[in-house]
Amino acid sequence: MALIEKGINPRKNYGGPKPYAYMKYALLLIGAGVGLLLAYIIDLSLAQNEGLSMGAENPPIYFALIAIGGGLGLFIAYMLEKKDLSNQKNIEE
């Protein structure tokens, strides 16, 4: 009641669903998964071309591509959130 008396919307920042947080987690996991799949495919092709056992010579590629994929997922989430917030500000004005 005190929030309403001060003119603050209690549903705006407190409780309720957090779509941006869920989107960030989803895109982070999707990006990490795509990075892991890409690392596996690259490692498999290198192992076949050079006659090496898979994963024996290339562990850094897994870590690098998981980090790159996760970072790209978070960047995409940031861009989508920024675009949505700017659209909301334009609608309010």
C-alpha positions in Angstrom: 0.0 0.0 0.0 2.9 2.4 0.7 4.2 1.9 -2.8 0.8 2.8 -4.3 0.6 5.9 -2.1 4.0 7.0 -3.4 2.9 6.5 -7.0 5.1 3.4 -7.6 3.7 0.5 -9.5 4.4 -2.6 -7.3 4.1 -5.1 -10.2 6.6 -3.3 -12.4 9.8 -4.3 -10.5 8.7 -6.8 -7.8 7.9 -10.4 -8.4 6.2 -11.8 -11.4 7.7 -13.4 -14.5 11.1 -12.3 -15.7 11.1 -12.9 -19.4 14.5 -11.2 -20.0 16.3 -13.4 -17.4 14.8 -16.6 -18.9 15.7 -15.4 -22.4 19.3 -14.8 -21.3 19.6 -18.3 -19.9 17.9 -19.9 -22.9 20.2 -18.1 -25.4 23.3 -18.8 -23.2 22.5 -22.5 -23.2 21.6 -22.6 -26.9 24.9 -20.7 -27.8 26.9 -23.1 -25.6 25.2 -26.1 -27.2 25.9 -24.8 -30.7 29.5 -24.1 -29.8 29.9 -27.6 -28.4 28.4 -29.2 -31.5 30.6 -27.1 -33.7 33.7 -28.0 -31.7 32.7 -31.7 -32.0 32.3 -31.5 -35.7 35.6 -29.6 -36.1 37.4 -32.1 -33.9 35.9 -35.1 -35.8 37.0 -33.7 -39.1 40.5 -32.9 -37.8 40.8 -36.4 -36.4 39.7 -38.0 -39.7 42.0 -35.8 -41.8 45.1 -36.2 -39.6 44.6 -39.7 -38.4 44.4 -38.7 -34.7 42.2 -40.0 -32.0 39.3 -37.7 -31.4 39.7 -35.2 -28.5 43.3 -36.2 -27.8 44.9 -33.1 -29.4 42.2 -30.5 -29.4 40.6 -29.9 -26.0 41.0 -26.1 -26.2 38.7 -25.9 -29.2 35.8 -27.2 -27.0 36.3 -24.5 -24.3 36.8 -21.8 -26.9 33.7 -22.5 -28.9 31.5 -23.0 -25.8 32.6 -19.6 -24.6 32.2 -18.0 -28.0 28.7 -19.5 -28.4 27.6 -18.6 -24.9 28.9 -15.0 -25.4 27.1 -14.7 -28.7 23.9 -15.9 -27.0 24.2 -13.3 -24.3 25.0 -10.6 -26.8 21.8 -11.5 -28.8 19.8 -11.4 -25.6 21.2 -8.0 -24.8 20.3 -6.7 -28.3 16.8 -8.0 -28.1 16.2 -6.6 -24.6 17.6 -3.2 -25.7 15.4 -3.1 -28.8 12.3 -4.1 -26.7 13.0 -1.5 -24.0 13.5 1.3 -26.7 10.2 0.3 -28.3 8.4 0.5 -24.9 9.9 4.0 -24.3 8.7 5.1 -27.8 5.2 3.8 -27.1 5.0 5.5 -23.7 5.9 8.9 -25.2 
